[in-house]
Amino acid sequence: MEPTGKIASGVIKLPYKDVLSTISYLEREDNTVIYVRKLNPIASFVFRLITLRVRKRVTRTFQAEFLRNVSLMLSAGMTLTTALEEAAASSDKPGFETDIKDMIVNIQGGASFSAAAEKYPYIFPRTVSYLIRLGEATGKLERMLMDASEHLRRIDHIISDTKQALLYPTFVLVSMGAGLLFWLYYVVPKIIGLFTEMDVSLPGITIFVLKVSAFVQANFLDIILGLIVAVVSVVLGYKGNQKLRKTIDALLLKLPICGTIISASTMAFITEYFSLLLNVGIDILQSLQLLKDTIKNEVYRDKLGVVRDGLTRGEGIAEAFKGALVFPPFVVRMVHVGEQSGTLPEQLSRIAEDYRNRLSLIVATIGKTIEPVVLVIAGTMFAIIIIALFLPIYDLVTKVSGR
C-alpha cells in the first residue's frame, strides 16, 4: 500500500534474494507491504525478456557532465545515492535515469558503486569504473569522479579533432570522384556524340576519354554497386578481422596527411590515458595492459605489447618505448626525463597536451594543407578531359577557316 493509501501491485526487479530484504526496501520508501512473492524461474525469464531494451550509448560529453555533477554533489556533503539520483534527474534521457535508479537499488542492496557501475558500460567506460573502484578504496571518490570527468572531456576533444581533421580529405575525395563520374557519364558522351555527327577525326587522347566514358556508361550501376560493396566489405572486415584491421591501420599511418593525423591523435590518446592511470596509482605494467585493451589502432596496440614485454624483461621505461620503434624520439626523451626524475605522469601529461595542440593546429590548417594537392589532382584529371574535348573543336575550327 502506497503512502497515499492506494493499494498497488506489480512486478519489480530488485537485487535481493530473500523476501525480508525486499519488504525492508519497499517499506523504506514509505510503503506498507501486504504481500510479496518471488517469481519462479520461468516467470522471471519472461519478465526479463519483456523489459529487455537496447541501451543507446551516451556521448562522452554527457558522461563527463554527469560525473562532474555527481562529484560536486558529493563534495557538498550529499550521499552517493542522492547525488546519483539528482544528477540523473537533471538529464533529459528517461532510459538513462531508469538505469541510474536501478544502480541505486543495487547500491542500497549492498553492492559497491564500482560493481554497480560495471553493469552499465555504456554509462561508465572501463577506465571510469576503474577510477571509481580506486576512489572507493582511497576514500577520494569525489576527486576520482572529477578526474574521470576531465579525462573524458580531453578524450572527447582528441576524438572530435581527429574526426574533423579527417572529414575534409574524405569529403574532397568523394566530391572529386562524384564529379569525375558525372562528367564521364553525362557530359562527355553528349559532346563526343556531336563530334561523331559532324564526322570530325578524333585525336588519341579524345579516343581514350571516349573509351573510358563508354565503359562508365555501360557499367555505371555495376561501378556504384561495386563501390558500395567494397566500402561495406572493408568496414565489416575492419571490425571483424584483426589481420585486415592491422593491415589497414599500417597503410593509413604511411599516407602523408592521414598518417600525421592518426599518429598525433593516437599519441595524444595513449599519453592521456597513461598519465591518468599512473596518476591514480595503477602500476605501470597494469597501466600498459589497460592501454593495450583500450586502444583501437592495431599497430600501436602491438607496440604497447612490445613495451610491456620489454619492461617485463627488466628494461627501463624509455628503453622499452624506444625499442617499440613507433614512438617519436621526442616522446622517448620526455619519458626518459620522467623516468629519471620520478615525474613520469607529469611528463606524459605534457606530451598529451602537446599532441592535443598539434591536432588543433592540424584541424585549423588542414584546408590550406590539402588545397594545393586537391588543385593538382583535380586540375590534372579535368585538364585531360577538357583537352580531349577541345582538340577536336580546334581541328574543326581550323578546317572551317581553311575553307
C-alpha positions as a Python dict, from the first residue, in 0.01 Angstrom:
ca = {
    (1, 'M'): (0, 0, 0),
    (2, 'E'): (136, 341, -106),
    (3, 'P'): (171, 641, 137),
    (4, 'T'): (-146, 785, -19),
    (5, 'G'): (-346, 479, 92),
    (6, 'K'): (-378, 341, -262),
    (7, 'I'): (-321, -31, -298),
    (8, 'A'): (-74, -102, -579),
    (9, 'S'): (56, -428, -719),
    (10, 'G'): (302, -526, -987),
    (11, 'V'): (642, -677, -1064),
    (12, 'I'): (966, -503, -971),
    (13, 'K'): (1327, -604, -1027),
    (14, 'L'): (1532, -585, -705),
    (15, 'P'): (1881, -715, -618),
    (16, 'Y'): (1763, -913, -314),
    (17, 'K'): (1747, -1290, -278),
    (18, 'D'): (1517, -1307, 24),
    (19, 'V'): (1166, -1171, 84),
    (20, 'L'): (1254, -991, 411),
    (21, 'S'): (1511, -768, 240),
    (22, 'T'): (1256, -688, -29),
    (23, 'I'): (996, -592, 231),
    (24, 'S'): (1252, -379, 413),
    (25, 'Y'): (1338, -194, 90),
    (26, 'L'): (974, -129, -1),
    (27, 'E'): (889, -3, 349),
    (28, 'R'): (1187, 234, 342),
    (29, 'E'): (1001, 403, 59),
    (30, 'D'): (708, 473, 299),
    (31, 'N'): (501, 183, 163),
    (32, 'T'): (308, -71, 370),
    (33, 'V'): (376, -420, 239),
    (34, 'I'): (77, -653, 226),
    (35, 'Y'): (215, -942, 23),
    (36, 'V'): (543, -1019, -158),
    (37, 'R'): (626, -1324, -364),
    (38, 'K'): (941, -1414, -559),
    (39, 'L'): (888, -1504, -925),
    (40, 'N'): (960, -1859, -1035),
    (41, 'P'): (1244, -1908, -1293),
    (42, 'I'): (1009, -1920, -1594),
    (43, 'A'): (814, -1607, -1490),
    (44, 'S'): (1143, -1434, -1409),
    (45, 'F'): (1279, -1513, -1758),
    (46, 'V'): (961, -1387, -1926),
    (47, 'F'): (974, -1065, -1720),
    (48, 'R'): (1338, -1001, -1818),
    (49, 'L'): (1251, -1069, -2182),
    (50, 'I'): (959, -824, -2175),
    (51, 'T'): (1161, -550, -2004),
    (52, 'L'): (1466, -601, -2226),
    (53, 'R'): (1562, -287, -2419),
    (54, 'V'): (1851, -171, -2633),
    (55, 'R'): (2061, 82, -2447),
    (56, 'K'): (2190, 367, -2658),
    (57, 'R'): (2542, 474, -2568),
    (58, 'V'): (2556, 824, -2426),
    (59, 'T'): (2813, 1071, -2552),
    (60, 'R'): (3140, 1134, -2369),
    (61, 'T'): (3032, 1494, -2314),
    (62, 'F'): (2716, 1371, -2137),
    (63, 'Q'): (2917, 1118, -1934),
    (64, 'A'): (3165, 1388, -1831),
    (65, 'E'): (2890, 1628, -1726),
    (66, 'F'): (2711, 1358, -1525),
    (67, 'L'): (3029, 1254, -1341),
    (68, 'R'): (3115, 1617, -1271),
    (69, 'N'): (2772, 1681, -1122),
    (70, 'V'): (2794, 1372, -900),
    (71, 'S'): (3142, 1478, -785),
    (72, 'L'): (3025, 1829, -696),
    (73, 'M'): (2724, 1695, -503),
    (74, 'L'): (2944, 1453, -308),
    (75, 'S'): (3180, 1740, -225),
    (76, 'A'): (2879, 1936, -95),
    (77, 'G'): (2801, 1656, 151),
    (78, 'M'): (2526, 1462, -30),
    (79, 'T'): (2511, 1085, -1),
    (80, 'L'): (2614, 885, -308),
    (81, 'T'): (2262, 759, -385),
    (82, 'T'): (2114, 1110, -352),
    (83, 'A'): (2387, 1256, -575),
    (84, 'L'): (2328, 990, -841),
    (85, 'E'): (1952, 1039, -831),
    (86, 'E'): (1974, 1419, -853),
    (87, 'A'): (2231, 1413, -1134),
    (88, 'A'): (2023, 1163, -1334),
    (89, 'A'): (1701, 1359, -1279),
    (90, 'S'): (1856, 1665, -1445),
    (91, 'S'): (1910, 1471, -1770),
    (92, 'D'): (1653, 1451, -2049),
    (93, 'K'): (1711, 1078, -2110),
    (94, 'P'): (1439, 860, -1947),
    (95, 'G'): (1628, 536, -2017),
    (96, 'F'): (1942, 676, -1857),
    (97, 'E'): (1750, 785, -1546),
    (98, 'T'): (1592, 439, -1520),
    (99, 'D'): (1933, 270, -1529),
    (100, 'I'): (2070, 504, -1263),
    (101, 'K'): (1770, 424, -1042),
    (102, 'D'): (1844, 52, -1092),
    (103, 'M'): (2204, 123, -991),
    (104, 'I'): (2085, 300, -676),
    (105, 'V'): (1871, -3, -585),
    (106, 'N'): (2178, -227, -630),
    (107, 'I'): (2387, 3, -409),
    (108, 'Q'): (2116, 8, -144),
    (109, 'G'): (2110, -370, -165),
    (110, 'G'): (2476, -384, -63),
    (111, 'A'): (2665, -360, -393),
    (112, 'S'): (2959, -123, -422),
    (113, 'F'): (2936, 176, -657),
    (114, 'S'): (3208, 30, -881),
    (115, 'A'): (3036, -311, -902),
    (116, 'A'): (2705, -145, -990),
    (117, 'A'): (2875, 81, -1246),
    (118, 'E'): (3040, -213, -1424),
    (119, 'K'): (2693, -340, -1521),
    (120, 'Y'): (2638, -24, -1727),
    (121, 'P'): (2947, 13, -1952),
    (122, 'Y'): (2757, 247, -2185),
    (123, 'I'): (2744, 499, -1898),
    (124, 'F'): (3068, 414, -1718),
    (125, 'P'): (3353, 309, -1950),
    (126, 'R'): (3608, 62, -1822),
    (127, 'T'): (3860, 330, -1723),
    (128, 'V'): (3593, 524, -1531),
    (129, 'S'): (3485, 207, -1345),
    (130, 'Y'): (3847, 153, -1250),
    (131, 'L'): (3876, 509, -1116),
    (132, 'I'): (3554, 464, -916),
    (133, 'R'): (3698, 148, -760),
    (134, 'L'): (4015, 338, -665),
    (135, 'G'): (3808, 623, -525),
    (136, 'E'): (3617, 382, -304),
    (137, 'A'): (3941, 220, -184),
    (138, 'T'): (4114, 550, -104),
    (139, 'G'): (3813, 744, 24),
    (140, 'K'): (3857, 1005, -251),
    (141, 'L'): (3559, 917, -468),
    (142, 'E'): (3463, 1277, -549),
    (143, 'R'): (3817, 1352, -669),
    (144, 'M'): (3829, 1036, -883),
    (145, 'L'): (3493, 1125, -1040),
    (146, 'M'): (3617, 1476, -1122),
    (147, 'D'): (3938, 1330, -1270),
    (148, 'A'): (3726, 1090, -1477),
    (149, 'S'): (3510, 1379, -1598),
    (150, 'E'): (3810, 1587, -1707),
    (151, 'H'): (3968, 1281, -1868),
    (152, 'L'): (3654, 1210, -2073),
    (153, 'R'): (3642, 1574, -2186),
    (154, 'R'): (4003, 1560, -2306),
    (155, 'I'): (3948, 1228, -2484),
    (156, 'D'): (3634, 1366, -2650),
    (157, 'H'): (3833, 1671, -2764),
    (158, 'I'): (4102, 1445, -2915),
    (159, 'I'): (3849, 1227, -3098),
    (160, 'S'): (3639, 1519, -3226),
    (161, 'D'): (3952, 1695, -3356),
    (162, 'T'): (4061, 1374, -3530),
    (163, 'K'): (3723, 1329, -3697),
    (164, 'Q'): (3715, 1693, -3802),
    (165, 'A'): (4066, 1668, -3948),
    (166, 'L'): (3981, 1352, -4146),
    (167, 'L'): (3642, 1481, -4261),
    (168, 'Y'): (3780, 1737, -4508),
    (169, 'P'): (4006, 1494, -4702),
    (170, 'T'): (3724, 1239, -4717),
    (171, 'F'): (3477, 1500, -4843),
    (172, 'V'): (3726, 1618, -5107),
    (173, 'L'): (3792, 1265, -5236),
    (174, 'V'): (3422, 1177, -5253),
    (175, 'S'): (3337, 1507, -5426),
    (176, 'M'): (3614, 1464, -5684),
    (177, 'G'): (3509, 1106, -5756),
    (178, 'A'): (3144, 1203, -5794),
    (179, 'G'): (3233, 1495, -6021),
    (180, 'L'): (3452, 1275, -6241),
    (181, 'L'): (3177, 1012, -6275),
    (182, 'F'): (2923, 1283, -6365),
    (183, 'W'): (3148, 1420, -6641),
    (184, 'L'): (3226, 1075, -6784),
    (185, 'Y'): (2867, 950, -6765),
    (186, 'Y'): (2669, 1260, -6869),
    (187, 'V'): (2880, 1544, -7016),
    (188, 'V'): (3146, 1369, -7224),
    (189, 'P'): (2908, 1143, -7427),
    (190, 'K'): (2696, 1439, -7538),
    (191, 'I'): (2993, 1636, -7666),
    (192, 'I'): (3162, 1334, -7826),
    (193, 'G'): (2831, 1245, -7992),
    (194, 'L'): (2828, 1591, -8151),
    (195, 'F'): (3178, 1531, -8293),
    (196, 'T'): (3072, 1195, -8434),
    (197, 'E'): (2772, 1351, -8612),
    (198, 'M'): (2998, 1616, -8767),
    (199, 'D'): (3242, 1346, -8881),
    (200, 'V'): (3537, 1506, -8700),
    (201, 'S'): (3856, 1299, -8673),
    (202, 'L'): (3933, 1236, -8306),
    (203, 'P'): (4286, 1253, -8160),
    (204, 'G'): (4425, 975, -7940),
    (205, 'I'): (4353, 1146, -7607),
    (206, 'T'): (3990, 1202, -7708),
    (207, 'I'): (3953, 839, -7811),
    (208, 'F'): (4096, 734, -7472),
    (209, 'V'): (3847, 954, -7283),
    (210, 'L'): (3569, 826, -7509),
    (211, 'K'): (3654, 465, -7422),
    (212, 'V'): (3662, 544, -7050),
    (213, 'S'): (3329, 725, -7083),
    (214, 'A'): (3175, 433, -7275),
    (215, 'F'): (3295, 193, -7005),
    (216, 'V'): (3142, 412, -6731),
    (217, 'Q'): (2813, 435, -6921),
    (218, 'A'): (2795, 61, -6984),
    (219, 'N'): (2883, -33, -6627),
    (220, 'F'): (2757, 266, -6425),
    (221, 'L'): (2530, 68, -6192),
    (222, 'D'): (2795, -203, -6152),
    (223, 'I'): (3054, 62, -6060),
    (224, 'I'): (2826, 223, -5800),
    (225, 'L'): (2728, -118, -5659),
    (226, 'G'): (3093, -227, -5659),
    (227, 'L'): (3198, 83, -5467),
    (228, 'I'): (2922, 28, -5210),
    (229, 'V'): (3014, -341, -5170),
    (230, 'A'): (3384, -253, -5142),
    (231, 'V'): (3321, 10, -4872),
    (232, 'V'): (3086, -216, -4675),
    (233, 'S'): (3328, -510, -4706),
    (234, 'V'): (3621, -302, -4583),
    (235, 'V'): (3418, -163, -4292),
    (236, 'L'): (3288, -506, -4186),
    (237, 'G'): (3627, -667, -4242),
    (238, 'Y'): (3794, -394, -4039),
    (239, 'K'): (3559, -458, -3749),
    (240, 'G'): (3573, -837, -3764),
    (241, 'N'): (3919, -931, -3891),
    (242, 'Q'): (4223, -838, -3683),
    (243, 'K'): (4477, -906, -3961),
    (244, 'L'): (4287, -685, -4207),
    (245, 'R'): (4249, -417, -3939),
    (246, 'K'): (4623, -422, -3874),
    (247, 'T'): (4699, -401, -4247),
    (248, 'I'): (4466, -104, -4296),
    (249, 'D'): (4598, 74, -3985),
    (250, 'A'): (4958, 28, -4106),
    (251, 'L'): (4865, 157, -4453),
    (252, 'L'): (4684, 463, -4317),
    (253, 'L'): (4984, 553, -4099),
    (254, 'K'): (5203, 562, -4413),
    (255, 'L'): (4978, 805, -4601),
    (256, 'P'): (5116, 1164, -4587),
    (257, 'I'): (4832, 1366, -4432),
    (258, 'C'): (4618, 1085, -4291),
    (259, 'G'): (4921, 929, -4119),
    (260, 'T'): (5009, 1256, -3947),
    (261, 'I'): (4654, 1300, -3816),
    (262, 'I'): (4621, 940, -3690),
    (263, 'S'): (4969, 943, -3534),
    (264, 'A'): (4907, 1268, -3346),
    (265, 'S'): (4563, 1152, -3234),
    (266, 'T'): (4684, 812, -3114),
    (267, 'M'): (4983, 957, -2930),
    (268, 'A'): (4757, 1208, -2756),
    (269, 'F'): (4519, 925, -2665),
    (270, 'I'): (4794, 695, -2530),
    (271, 'T'): (4976, 957, -2324),
    (272, 'E'): (4649, 1098, -2185),
    (273, 'Y'): (4534, 754, -2066),
    (274, 'F'): (4880, 651, -1946),
    (275, 'S'): (4922, 970, -1742),
    (276, 'L'): (4579, 928, -1582),
    (277, 'L'): (4635, 563, -1488),
    (278, 'L'): (4977, 631, -1334),
    (279, 'N'): (4846, 939, -1151),
    (280, 'V'): (4581, 739, -969),
    (281, 'G'): (4833, 478, -854),
    (282, 'I'): (4799, 192, -1102),
    (283, 'D'): (5134, 19, -1161),
    (284, 'I'): (5299, 64, -1499),
    (285, 'L'): (5256, -295, -1624),
    (286, 'Q'): (4884, -296, -1545),
    (287, 'S'): (4851, 52, -1698),
    (288, 'L'): (5009, -69, -2022),
    (289, 'Q'): (4777, -371, -2029),
    (290, 'L'): (4473, -146, -1980),
    (291, 'L'): (4603, 83, -2256),
    (292, 'K'): (4654, -212, -2488),
    (293, 'D'): (4299, -333, -2423),
    (294, 'T'): (4153, 16, -2475),
    (295, 'I'): (4331, 145, -2785),
    (296, 'K'): (4177, 60, -3123),
    (297, 'N'): (4473, 109, -3359),
    (298, 'E'): (4624, -238, -3409),
    (299, 'V'): (4975, -108, -3490),
    (300, 'Y'): (5001, 86, -3165),
    (301, 'R'): (4829, -197, -2977),
    (302, 'D'): (5109, -433, -3083),
    (303, 'K'): (5375, -178, -2995),
    (304, 'L'): (5231, -128, -2646),
    (305, 'G'): (5260, -505, -2607),
    (306, 'V'): (5627, -476, -2711),
    (307, 'V'): (5679, -203, -2449),
    (308, 'R'): (5516, -419, -2180),
    (309, 'D'): (5725, -721, -2275),
    (310, 'G'): (6039, -507, -2258),
    (311, 'L'): (5951, -387, -1908),
    (312, 'T'): (5879, -748, -1803),
    (313, 'R'): (6231, -841, -1918),
    (314, 'G'): (6374, -569, -1694),
    (315, 'E'): (6432, -291, -1948),
    (316, 'G'): (6392, 73, -1850),
    (317, 'I'): (6071, 253, -1945),
    (318, 'A'): (6235, 484, -2202),
    (319, 'E'): (6439, 193, -2340),
    (320, 'A'): (6123, -16, -2383),
    (321, 'F'): (5946, 271, -2562),
    (322, 'K'): (6247, 323, -2788),
    (323, 'G'): (6258, -49, -2872),
    (324, 'A'): (5897, -40, -2993),
    (325, 'L'): (6018, 165, -3295),
    (326, 'V'): (5693, 360, -3335),
    (327, 'F'): (5718, 630, -3068),
    (328, 'P'): (5887, 955, -3182),
    (329, 'P'): (6227, 1049, -3029),
    (330, 'F'): (6058, 1346, -2859),
    (331, 'V'): (5825, 1111, -2669),
    (332, 'V'): (6112, 876, -2576),
    (333, 'R'): (6319, 1167, -2442),
    (334, 'M'): (6029, 1300, -2235),
    (335, 'V'): (5961, 952, -2096),
    (336, 'H'): (6331, 923, -2010),
    (337, 'V'): (6319, 1256, -1824),
    (338, 'G'): (6009, 1147, -1634),
    (339, 'E'): (6165, 811, -1551),
    (340, 'Q'): (6485, 966, -1418),
    (341, 'S'): (6313, 1243, -1219),
    (342, 'G'): (6018, 1038, -1092),
    (343, 'T'): (5772, 1266, -1273),
    (344, 'L'): (5656, 1028, -1548),
    (345, 'P'): (5280, 1108, -1512),
    (346, 'E'): (5354, 1482, -1538),
    (347, 'Q'): (5575, 1434, -1846),
    (348, 'L'): (5311, 1216, -2011),
    (349, 'S'): (5051, 1483, -1938),
    (350, 'R'): (5275, 1742, -2110),
    (351, 'I'): (5316, 1513, -2411),
    (352, 'A'): (4938, 1464, -2430),
    (353, 'E'): (4884, 1841, -2417),
    (354, 'D'): (5143, 1893, -2691),
    (355, 'Y'): (4976, 1640, -2919),
    (356, 'R'): (4632, 1786, -2848),
    (357, 'N'): (4769, 2124, -2956),
    (358, 'R'): (4915, 1964, -3270),
    (359, 'L'): (4576, 1815, -3352),
    (360, 'S'): (4406, 2152, -3305),
    (361, 'L'): (4667, 2309, -3534),
    (362, 'I'): (4611, 2037, -3795),
    (363, 'V'): (4235, 2098, -3783),
    (364, 'A'): (4294, 2472, -3830),
    (365, 'T'): (4534, 2429, -4124),
    (366, 'I'): (4406, 2112, -4290),
    (367, 'G'): (4227, 2305, -4563),
    (368, 'K'): (4536, 2504, -4658),
    (369, 'T'): (4750, 2190, -4649),
    (370, 'I'): (4529, 1982, -4875),
    (371, 'E'): (4420, 2259, -5110),
    (372, 'P'): (4734, 2251, -5332),
    (373, 'V'): (4716, 1871, -5358),
    (374, 'V'): (4348, 1890, -5449),
    (375, 'L'): (4415, 2155, -5711),
    (376, 'V'): (4692, 1948, -5872),
    (377, 'I'): (4494, 1620, -5879),
    (378, 'A'): (4160, 1772, -5979),
    (379, 'G'): (4328, 2007, -6227),
    (380, 'T'): (4514, 1719, -6393),
    (381, 'M'): (4204, 1500, -6424),
    (382, 'F'): (3979, 1768, -6564),
    (383, 'A'): (4256, 1915, -6782),
    (384, 'I'): (4282, 1578, -6959),
    (385, 'I'): (3906, 1575, -7017),
    (386, 'I'): (3896, 1937, -7137),
    (387, 'I'): (4194, 1889, -7370),
    (388, 'A'): (4030, 1576, -7508),
    (389, 'L'): (3711, 1775, -7577),
    (390, 'F'): (3869, 2090, -7715),
    (391, 'L'): (4123, 1935, -7953),
    (392, 'P'): (3852, 1815, -8196),
    (393, 'I'): (3684, 2158, -8173),
    (394, 'Y'): (4016, 2323, -8259),
    (395, 'D'): (4064, 2087, -8558),
    (396, 'L'): (3709, 2161, -8674),
    (397, 'V'): (3758, 2538, -8649),
    (398, 'T'): (4089, 2506, -8836),
    (399, 'K'): (3926, 2314, -9119),
    (400, 'V'): (3637, 2562, -9146),
    (401, 'S'): (3879, 2856, -9150),
    (402, 'G'): (4088, 2686, -9421),
    (403, 'R'): (3789, 2657, -9644),
}
